[in-house]
Amino acid sequence: MAKVTLIFAGLLIALGLVGYVGTGSQHPTALIPAGFGVLLGIFGGLAISPSEARRKLFMHVNVTIGLIAFLGGAAEGVRGYVHASSAGLQPDMIALASKLTMAGLMLIYVILCVRSFIAARRSGKV
């Protein structure tokens, strides 16, 4: 699962960079997905370890980061859309797409982690 974490970290970093460049490099908040990607990359790298205790610790840290990123992305996406709509404005579609893409990626990641944790528990590795 640590290698899968590194893949998702790369996807989040790419999403952040594309969002930042897509906004004309004017909105540094577009780099928020990249920040979560860097965190996942750091702790995903630390989870690649022969020590089972270390691997478990860092994978639990990673799934927590993923859950926070999912909740934040989904909440901000909905909030931004509702706020713009209630003000009679068109929502910023690049920002909305970036937030919802981050939320979707992190939802998939958290589900994969939970399934992996359940499988490890059932196989008696934990």
C-alpha positions, 0 to 999 in steps of 0.5 A: 500500500505504500507504493500506491500512496506514492502514486496518489502523492504524485497525482495530487502534486500534478493536480496542484501544479496543473491547477496553479498553472491553470489559474495563470499562477495567480492563486497560490491556494491552487497548490493545496493538493500539492501540499497534501501530495508532498505529505503523502509522499513523505510518509509514504516513503517512510512506510516503505520499511521492513519493520511492520510496526513502522509500516503500520504507523506511517500507513495510518498517518497516510490514511488520516492525511487522506481522510482530511484531504477528502473532507477538506476538498469535498467541503470546500468544493460544496461551500464554494459552489453554494457561496457563488450560486447564492451570490448569483455568480458563476462558480470558478470552475477550475477551482471547483474541478480541482477541489472535487478531483482532490476529494475524489482521489482521496476518497478512492485512496481512503477506501483502498487503505481501509480495504488493505487494513481489513485484509491484513487483519483477516490474514493475521498479519496484524 
